[in-house]
Amino acid sequence: MTWKLKHMFILDTDTFKIEVLRGRFDYMLKASTSDDLLKAQRLLNRSESSLDKLIVIPFDTNAINHFESLQAVKRLRKIGRADLLIASIVLAHKATLVTRNMRHFRQIPNLRVVNWVD
């Protein structure tokens, strides 16, 4: 089967990788029996294996240009460098950002943002 991608969605780390791993580690720390610990370890291993298959989109010249433009906007300075870097990559690829951090990302002009979690 061949997939034809009409539009790219880029996942913010707070939506996916960090949250998944944090949840798995929390589950492991709260495990009260040896069976629970073993189950938690299996789930963590499975999650890490699945996450390794995700494509990491590199920061390129186009993203750098967007980043520099965003940094020049005074009202966006309080958003933070990491979020501006993420937004720059999304803008460079004309994609939609999937994130829970709607408060920050909605302030960025021309950035399409959706929340699939809440």
Secondary structure, DSSP 8 states (H G I E B T S, - for coil): -----SS-EEE-TTTTHHHHHHHHHHHHHH--SHHHHHHHHHHHHHHHHHHTTS------HHHHHHHHHHHT-GGGTTT-HHHHHHHHHHHHTT-EEE-S-HHHHTTSTT-EEE-S--
